[in-house]
Amino acid sequence: MKKVAINEHELAERWGLSPKTLQRWRCEGRGPRYLKLSKRVTYLMEDILAFEMESMHSATWEKGSDVVLSKDPNLMSAKEIAEIMNIPMYILTHPNMRESLGVPFLHVGKLIRFKLDEITVWMRRGTEEMEANGIEVPKDPHAKRRTLLEALARLPA
């Protein structure tokens, strides 16, 4: 008969870890899901197998915390957005600037990514606000124009 669940000592032996490591993982919210009844901790085999499958890697670069592959092809880097939208890159890369201007962005792991359609809406809204406050915004993207900060500096206080 197959076991449905094993205790932390059996799992520690299976993985070559200390039971203390599994206890620490539970406190940190890591590792497979577990069932705790009173003081007894057990792990369902299906959760252990699922965790093992999620931990499988075919290359070492997949484990890198700075390498995050997103399934969303619409996500773009700050450099790509700055080039496409003709805005200074520091507006997208500086956290305080992003926050103060309300730039829409996403955290993808440790990376900051942007969606072109969200940035377009954000810029259109900013342009409308500037025009409503009497700030001239050139329509021709190739025309020499002020930076966003210069335009914001001219807003009435």
Residue frames as a rotation matrix with the C-alpha (Angstrom) as fourth column:
MET 1
0.576 0.818 0.000 0.00
0.818 -0.576 0.000 0.00
0.000 0.000 -1.000 0.00
LYS 2
-0.234 -0.648 0.725 1.32
0.613 -0.677 -0.407 3.46
0.755 0.349 0.556 -0.98
LYS 3
-0.415 0.034 -0.909 1.73
0.813 -0.434 -0.388 6.11
-0.408 -0.900 0.152 1.68
VAL 4
0.483 0.660 0.576 -0.55
0.805 -0.593 0.004 9.12
0.344 0.462 -0.817 1.26
ALA 5
0.788 -0.239 0.568 1.49
-0.355 -0.929 0.102 11.33
0.503 -0.282 -0.817 3.60
ILE 6
0.179 -0.784 -0.595 4.87
0.741 0.505 -0.442 11.30
0.647 -0.362 0.671 5.34
ASN 7
0.828 0.082 -0.554 6.15
0.497 -0.565 0.659 13.13
-0.259 -0.821 -0.509 8.40
GLU 8
0.869 -0.481 -0.111 8.90
-0.493 -0.830 -0.262 15.75
0.034 0.283 -0.959 8.43
HIS 9
0.123 -0.864 0.488 11.61
-0.559 0.346 0.754 13.25
-0.820 -0.365 -0.441 9.44
GLU 10
0.193 0.018 0.981 10.80
0.572 0.810 -0.128 11.00
-0.797 0.586 0.146 6.48
LEU 11
0.941 0.158 0.299 10.74
0.336 -0.536 -0.775 13.97
0.038 0.830 -0.557 4.10
ALA 12
0.634 -0.773 -0.027 14.03
-0.709 -0.594 0.380 15.26
-0.310 -0.222 -0.925 5.50
GLU 13
-0.055 -0.641 0.765 15.58
-0.110 0.766 0.634 11.84
-0.992 -0.049 -0.113 4.92
ARG 14
0.548 0.343 0.763 14.11
0.675 0.358 -0.645 11.67
-0.495 0.868 -0.036 1.39
TRP 15
0.931 -0.127 0.341 15.70
0.139 -0.743 -0.655 15.01
0.336 0.657 -0.674 0.47
GLY 16
0.109 -0.951 -0.289 18.87
0.866 0.234 -0.442 14.66
0.488 -0.202 0.849 2.54
LEU 17
-0.119 -0.051 0.992 17.98
-0.192 -0.979 -0.073 17.65
0.974 -0.199 0.107 4.71
SER 18
-0.966 -0.116 -0.231 17.71
0.213 0.147 -0.966 18.26
0.146 -0.982 -0.118 8.41
PRO 19
-0.075 0.984 -0.160 14.21
0.963 0.112 0.243 18.31
0.257 -0.136 -0.957 9.93
LYS 20
-0.088 -0.046 -0.995 15.18
0.578 -0.816 -0.013 21.77
-0.811 -0.576 0.098 11.25
THR 21
-0.957 -0.262 -0.124 15.51
0.038 -0.538 0.842 22.96
-0.287 0.801 0.525 7.64
LEU 22
-0.531 0.836 0.141 11.94
0.573 0.232 0.786 21.88
0.624 0.498 -0.602 6.94
GLN 23
0.144 0.557 -0.818 10.80
0.965 -0.264 -0.010 23.61
-0.221 -0.788 -0.575 10.13
ARG 24
-0.505 -0.412 -0.759 12.57
0.251 -0.911 0.328 26.82
-0.826 -0.025 0.563 9.05
TRP 25
-0.966 0.165 0.200 11.02
0.181 -0.122 0.976 26.56
0.186 0.979 0.088 5.58
ARG 26
-0.122 0.981 -0.150 7.54
0.918 0.169 0.358 26.33
0.377 -0.094 -0.922 7.12
CYS 27
0.104 0.098 -0.990 8.20
0.703 -0.711 0.004 29.51
-0.704 -0.696 -0.143 9.11
GLU 28
-0.675 -0.471 -0.568 9.45
-0.061 -0.731 0.679 31.27
-0.735 0.493 0.465 5.95
GLY 29
0.378 0.894 -0.241 6.55
-0.437 -0.058 -0.898 30.03
-0.817 0.444 0.368 3.83
ARG 30
-0.222 -0.536 -0.814 8.83
-0.973 0.173 0.151 27.89
0.060 0.826 -0.560 1.63
GLY 31
-0.928 -0.243 0.284 8.72
-0.269 0.962 -0.054 24.24
-0.260 -0.126 -0.957 0.73
PRO 32
-0.692 0.696 -0.191 5.72
0.210 0.448 0.869 22.04
0.691 0.561 -0.456 0.00
ARG 33
0.027 0.805 0.592 2.33
-0.729 -0.389 0.563 22.49
0.684 -0.447 0.577 1.58
TYR 34
-0.860 -0.338 -0.382 1.89
0.018 0.729 -0.684 20.67
0.510 -0.595 -0.621 4.88
LEU 35
0.308 0.949 -0.062 -0.81
-0.057 0.084 0.995 19.50
0.950 -0.303 0.080 7.24
LYS 36
-0.802 -0.567 0.186 -0.49
-0.193 -0.048 -0.980 20.24
0.565 -0.822 -0.071 10.94
LEU 37
0.432 0.878 -0.208 -2.70
-0.062 0.258 0.964 18.44
0.900 -0.403 0.166 13.43
SER 38
0.970 -0.136 -0.203 -1.82
0.204 -0.011 0.979 19.36
-0.135 -0.991 0.017 16.98
LYS 39
0.371 -0.905 -0.209 1.99
-0.520 -0.389 0.760 19.02
-0.769 -0.173 -0.615 17.02
ARG 40
-0.060 -0.363 0.930 2.22
0.462 0.816 0.348 16.48
-0.885 0.450 0.118 14.22
VAL 41
0.109 -0.012 -0.994 3.30
-0.734 -0.675 -0.072 17.80
-0.671 0.737 -0.082 10.81
THR 42
-0.058 -0.105 0.993 2.71
0.472 0.874 0.120 15.69
-0.880 0.475 -0.001 7.71
TYR 43
-0.454 -0.151 -0.878 3.23
-0.671 -0.591 0.449 16.28
-0.586 0.793 0.167 4.03
LEU 44
0.630 0.691 0.354 0.89
-0.195 0.582 -0.790 14.80
-0.752 0.428 0.501 1.40
MET 45
-0.165 -0.733 0.660 2.79
0.520 0.504 0.690 12.88
-0.838 0.457 0.298 -1.26
GLU 46
0.388 0.362 0.848 0.98
0.920 -0.201 -0.336 14.73
0.049 0.910 -0.411 -4.06
ASP 47
0.997 -0.058 -0.058 2.20
-0.048 -0.988 0.146 18.07
-0.066 -0.143 -0.988 -2.62
ILE 48
0.269 -0.955 0.127 5.75
-0.108 0.101 0.989 16.72
-0.957 -0.280 -0.076 -2.27
LEU 49
-0.128 -0.286 0.950 5.76
0.835 0.486 0.259 15.50
-0.536 0.826 0.177 -5.88
ALA 50
0.744 0.443 0.500 4.30
0.642 -0.681 -0.352 18.81
0.184 0.583 -0.791 -7.11
PHE 51
0.844 -0.488 -0.222 6.97
-0.283 -0.757 0.589 20.77
-0.456 -0.434 -0.777 -5.20
GLU 52
-0.020 -0.884 0.467 9.70
0.223 0.451 0.864 18.54
-0.975 0.121 0.188 -6.62
MET 53
0.151 0.137 0.979 8.40
0.975 0.141 -0.170 19.10
-0.162 0.980 -0.112 -10.16
GLU 54
0.963 0.221 0.156 8.32
0.240 -0.964 -0.115 22.89
0.125 0.148 -0.981 -9.65
SER 55
0.618 -0.783 -0.073 11.92
-0.341 -0.350 0.872 22.72
-0.708 -0.514 -0.484 -8.40
MET 56
0.287 -0.496 0.819 13.14
0.738 0.660 0.141 20.95
-0.611 0.564 0.556 -11.54
HIS 57
0.529 -0.223 -0.819 15.40
-0.490 -0.868 -0.081 23.05
-0.693 0.444 -0.568 -13.79
SER 58
0.862 -0.234 0.449 16.96
0.481 0.656 -0.581 22.18
-0.159 0.717 0.678 -17.12
ALA 59
0.144 -0.849 0.509 19.65
0.555 -0.357 -0.751 24.88
0.819 0.391 0.420 -16.97
THR 60
-0.326 -0.346 -0.880 21.40
0.944 -0.174 -0.282 26.78
-0.055 -0.922 0.383 -14.19
TRP 61
-0.968 -0.054 0.246 20.38
0.092 -0.985 0.144 30.18
0.234 0.162 0.959 -15.57
GLU 62
-0.115 0.993 -0.002 16.73
0.206 0.026 0.978 29.31
0.972 0.112 -0.207 -14.90
LYS 63
0.247 0.171 -0.954 17.44
0.936 0.213 0.281 29.48
0.251 -0.962 -0.107 -11.16
GLY 64
-0.759 -0.643 0.099 18.94
0.603 -0.752 -0.266 33.00
0.246 -0.143 0.959 -11.35
SER 65
-0.106 0.759 -0.643 16.85
0.798 -0.321 -0.510 35.50
-0.593 -0.567 -0.572 -9.42
ASP 66
-0.318 -0.044 -0.947 17.63
-0.244 -0.962 0.127 38.22
-0.916 0.271 0.295 -11.96
VAL 67
-0.948 0.057 -0.313 16.46
-0.293 0.227 0.929 36.13
0.124 0.972 -0.199 -14.92
VAL 68
-0.394 0.893 0.215 12.70
0.004 0.235 -0.972 36.16
-0.919 -0.383 -0.096 -15.14
LEU 69
-0.985 0.141 0.097 10.95
0.112 0.101 0.989 34.97
0.129 0.985 -0.115 -18.25
SER 70
-0.472 0.874 -0.112 7.48
-0.391 -0.321 -0.862 36.39
-0.790 -0.364 0.494 -18.56
LYS 71
-0.482 0.405 0.777 4.78
0.725 0.682 0.094 34.75
-0.492 0.609 -0.622 -20.60
ASP 72
0.614 0.726 -0.310 3.38
0.465 -0.650 -0.601 38.21
-0.638 0.225 -0.737 -21.45
PRO 73
-0.098 -0.703 0.704 4.98
0.995 -0.049 0.089 39.43
-0.029 0.709 0.704 -24.71
ASN 74
0.558 0.405 0.724 3.59
0.489 -0.866 0.107 42.95
0.670 0.295 -0.681 -24.11
LEU 75
0.851 -0.297 -0.434 5.96
0.318 -0.367 0.874 43.64
-0.419 -0.882 -0.218 -21.21
MET 76
0.582 -0.650 0.488 8.80
0.396 -0.298 -0.869 45.98
0.710 0.699 0.084 -22.13
SER 77
-0.079 -0.719 -0.691 11.91
0.996 -0.080 -0.031 47.33
-0.033 -0.690 0.723 -20.44
ALA 78
0.436 0.173 -0.883 12.39
0.376 -0.927 0.004 50.99
-0.818 -0.333 -0.469 -19.49
LYS 79
-0.581 -0.745 -0.329 14.84
-0.043 -0.375 0.926 51.43
-0.813 0.552 0.185 -22.36
GLU 80
-0.734 0.361 0.575 12.37
0.679 0.377 0.630 50.10
0.010 0.853 -0.521 -24.93
ILE 81
0.340 0.922 -0.187 9.55
0.928 -0.360 -0.091 52.31
-0.151 -0.143 -0.978 -23.64
ALA 82
0.180 -0.343 -0.922 11.79
0.201 -0.905 0.375 55.39
-0.963 -0.252 -0.094 -23.46
GLU 83
-0.843 -0.537 0.021 12.85
0.097 -0.112 0.989 54.92
-0.529 0.836 0.146 -27.08
ILE 84
-0.521 0.714 0.468 9.34
0.832 0.303 0.464 54.26
0.190 0.631 -0.752 -28.37
MET 85
0.484 0.841 -0.243 7.60
0.875 -0.459 0.154 57.02
0.018 -0.288 -0.958 -26.40
ASN 86
-0.048 -0.616 0.786 10.45
0.500 -0.696 -0.515 59.55
0.865 0.369 0.341 -26.66
ILE 87
0.870 0.260 0.418 10.63
-0.233 -0.529 0.816 60.22
0.433 -0.808 -0.400 -22.91
PRO 88
-0.070 -0.946 0.316 13.68
-0.851 -0.109 -0.514 60.41
0.521 -0.305 -0.797 -20.63
MET 89
-0.034 -0.003 -0.999 14.60
0.071 0.997 -0.006 57.00
0.997 -0.071 -0.034 -19.25
TYR 90
-0.924 -0.380 -0.034 15.09
0.059 -0.055 -0.997 58.31
0.377 -0.923 0.073 -15.68
ILE 91
-0.325 0.889 0.322 11.34
-0.929 -0.364 0.066 58.86
0.176 -0.277 0.945 -15.44
LEU 92
0.566 0.553 -0.611 10.90
-0.514 0.817 0.263 55.12
0.645 0.165 0.746 -15.82
THR 93
0.082 -0.648 -0.757 13.94
0.318 0.737 -0.597 53.91
0.945 -0.192 0.266 -13.88
HIS 94
-0.846 -0.411 0.340 13.94
-0.146 -0.434 -0.889 56.18
0.513 -0.801 0.307 -10.82
PRO 95
-0.521 0.682 -0.514 11.47
0.793 0.610 0.005 54.82
0.317 -0.405 -0.858 -8.20
ASN 96
-0.443 0.353 -0.824 10.63
0.493 -0.671 -0.553 58.24
-0.748 -0.652 0.124 -6.70
MET 97
-0.803 0.128 -0.582 10.04
-0.500 -0.674 0.543 59.72
-0.323 0.727 0.606 -10.14
ARG 98
-0.781 0.540 -0.315 7.78
0.144 0.646 0.750 56.82
0.608 0.540 -0.582 -11.16
GLU 99
-0.414 0.630 -0.657 5.79
0.909 0.253 -0.331 57.18
-0.042 -0.734 -0.678 -7.96
SER 100
-0.523 0.185 -0.832 5.43
0.206 -0.920 -0.333 60.97
-0.827 -0.346 0.443 -8.08
LEU 101
-0.727 0.228 -0.648 4.32
-0.666 -0.466 0.583 60.94
-0.169 0.855 0.490 -11.72
GLY 102
0.129 0.835 0.534 2.09
-0.584 0.499 -0.640 57.88
-0.802 -0.229 0.552 -11.33
VAL 103
-0.286 -0.314 -0.905 3.84
-0.940 0.275 0.202 55.86
0.186 0.909 -0.374 -14.03
PRO 104
0.736 0.595 0.323 2.14
-0.642 0.765 0.052 52.45
-0.217 -0.246 0.945 -14.40
PHE 105
-0.239 -0.852 -0.466 4.60
-0.849 0.416 -0.326 49.57
0.472 0.317 -0.823 -14.02
LEU 106
0.869 0.461 -0.179 4.77
-0.346 0.826 0.444 45.93
0.352 -0.324 0.878 -12.98
HIS 107
-0.035 -0.839 0.542 7.18
-0.916 0.244 0.319 43.95
-0.401 -0.485 -0.777 -10.82
VAL 108
0.821 0.130 -0.556 8.31
-0.372 0.861 -0.348 40.83
0.434 0.492 0.755 -12.67
GLY 109
0.426 -0.682 -0.595 10.49
0.820 0.569 -0.065 39.13
0.383 -0.460 0.801 -10.10
LYS 110
0.039 -0.503 -0.863 13.12
0.715 -0.590 0.377 41.75
-0.698 -0.632 0.336 -9.31
LEU 111
-0.811 -0.353 0.466 12.65
0.584 -0.466 0.665 43.52
-0.018 0.811 0.584 -12.63
ILE 112
-0.203 0.738 -0.643 10.47
-0.041 -0.663 -0.748 46.51
-0.978 -0.125 0.165 -13.47
ARG 113
-0.803 0.024 0.595 8.49
0.579 0.264 0.771 46.13
-0.139 0.964 -0.226 -16.67
PHE 114
-0.530 0.596 -0.603 5.97
-0.393 -0.803 -0.448 48.29
-0.751 0.000 0.660 -18.51
LYS 115
-0.121 0.576 0.808 3.03
0.818 0.520 -0.248 47.69
-0.563 0.631 -0.534 -20.82
LEU 116
-0.896 -0.322 0.306 3.05
0.444 -0.660 0.606 49.91
0.007 0.679 0.735 -23.87
ASP 117
-0.180 0.906 0.383 -0.73
0.525 -0.241 0.816 50.43
0.832 0.348 -0.433 -23.86
GLU 118
0.533 0.345 -0.773 -0.71
0.846 -0.217 0.486 51.50
0.000 -0.913 -0.407 -20.17
ILE 119
-0.402 -0.754 -0.519 2.16
0.658 -0.632 0.409 53.94
-0.636 -0.177 0.751 -20.77
THR 120
-0.772 0.179 0.610 0.36
0.479 -0.467 0.743 55.34
0.418 0.866 0.275 -23.81
VAL 121
0.331 0.943 -0.024 -2.80
0.659 -0.213 0.721 55.97
0.676 -0.254 -0.692 -21.74
TRP 122
0.343 -0.281 -0.896 -0.69
0.839 -0.338 0.427 57.52
-0.423 -0.898 0.120 -18.95
MET 123
-0.735 -0.675 -0.065 1.08
0.555 -0.654 0.514 59.87
-0.389 0.342 0.856 -21.39
ARG 124
-0.460 0.651 0.604 -2.19
0.523 -0.351 0.777 60.81
0.718 0.673 -0.179 -23.12
ARG 125
0.559 0.668 -0.491 -3.72
0.775 -0.209 0.597 61.66
0.296 -0.714 -0.634 -19.73
GLY 126
-0.017 -0.675 -0.737 -0.63
0.756 -0.491 0.433 63.73
-0.655 -0.550 0.519 -18.83
THR 127
-0.844 -0.263 0.468 -0.78
0.530 -0.549 0.647 65.57
0.087 0.794 0.602 -22.14
GLU 128
0.020 0.945 0.327 -4.46
0.605 -0.272 0.748 66.39
0.796 0.183 -0.577 -21.59
GLU 129
0.567 0.143 -0.811 -3.71
0.806 -0.302 0.510 67.70
-0.172 -0.943 -0.286 -18.09
MET 130
-0.480 -0.809 -0.340 -0.88
0.655 -0.588 0.475 69.88
-0.584 0.005 0.812 -19.40
GLU 131
-0.733 0.256 0.630 -3.05
0.470 -0.478 0.742 71.29
0.491 0.840 0.231 -22.19
ALA 132
0.365 0.916 -0.169 -5.87
0.733 -0.171 0.658 71.94
0.574 -0.364 -0.734 -19.69
ASN 133
0.503 -0.271 -0.821 -3.40
0.665 -0.485 0.568 74.00
-0.552 -0.831 -0.064 -17.65
GLY 134
0.948 -0.001 -0.319 -2.26
-0.170 -0.849 -0.500 76.02
-0.270 0.528 -0.805 -20.65
ILE 135
-0.036 -0.993 0.110 1.00
-0.368 0.116 0.923 74.23
-0.929 -0.007 -0.370 -21.35
GLU 136
0.486 0.175 -0.856 1.72
-0.869 -0.011 -0.495 73.86
-0.096 0.984 0.147 -25.04
VAL 137
0.010 -0.425 0.905 2.39
-0.141 0.896 0.422 70.27
-0.990 -0.132 -0.051 -26.04
PRO 138
-0.400 -0.201 -0.894 3.66
-0.876 -0.204 0.438 69.84
-0.270 0.958 -0.094 -29.62
LYS 139
0.643 0.714 0.276 1.72
-0.548 0.681 -0.485 67.28
-0.534 0.160 0.830 -31.66
ASP 140
0.694 -0.455 -0.557 4.64
-0.425 0.365 -0.828 66.39
0.581 0.812 0.060 -33.93
PRO 141
0.946 -0.323 -0.005 6.79
0.198 0.567 0.799 63.75
-0.255 -0.757 0.601 -32.15
HIS 142
0.249 -0.906 0.342 9.83
0.951 0.163 -0.262 64.81
0.181 0.390 0.903 -34.22
ALA 143
0.517 -0.032 0.856 9.52
0.048 -0.997 -0.067 68.48
0.855 0.075 -0.513 -33.25
LYS 144
-0.650 -0.748 -0.138 11.92
0.261 -0.049 -0.964 69.77
0.714 -0.662 0.227 -30.63
ARG 145
0.432 0.874 0.220 10.00
-0.028 -0.231 0.973 69.74
0.901 -0.427 -0.075 -27.38
ARG 146
-0.017 -0.377 0.926 10.45
-0.913 -0.373 -0.169 70.36
0.409 -0.848 -0.337 -23.71
THR 147
-0.822 -0.219 -0.526 11.19
0.021 0.911 -0.412 67.55
0.569 -0.349 -0.744 -21.33
LEU 148
0.116 0.909 -0.400 8.36
0.542 0.280 0.792 66.35
0.832 -0.309 -0.460 -19.14
LEU 149
-0.091 -0.214 -0.973 9.99
0.981 -0.189 -0.050 67.97
-0.173 -0.958 0.227 -16.09
GLU 150
-0.973 -0.232 -0.018 10.15
0.222 -0.948 0.229 71.35
-0.070 0.219 0.973 -17.86
ALA 151
-0.435 0.888 0.149 6.47
-0.005 -0.168 0.986 71.04
0.900 0.428 0.077 -18.70
LEU 152
0.241 0.522 -0.818 5.63
0.806 0.362 0.468 70.06
0.540 -0.773 -0.333 -15.11
ALA 153
-0.559 -0.537 -0.632 7.64
0.796 -0.560 -0.229 73.01
-0.231 -0.631 0.740 -13.78
ARG 154
-0.949 0.205 0.240 5.38
-0.065 -0.870 0.489 75.37
0.309 0.449 0.839 -15.74
LEU 155
-0.152 0.934 -0.324 2.22
0.670 0.338 0.661 74.02
0.726 -0.117 -0.677 -14.13
PRO 156
-0.028 0.195 0.980 0.53
-0.479 -0.864 0.158 76.59
0.878 -0.465 0.118 -11.89
ALA 157
-0.876 -0.428 -0.222 1.10
-0.001 0.463 -0.886 75.85
0.482 -0.776 -0.407 -8.21
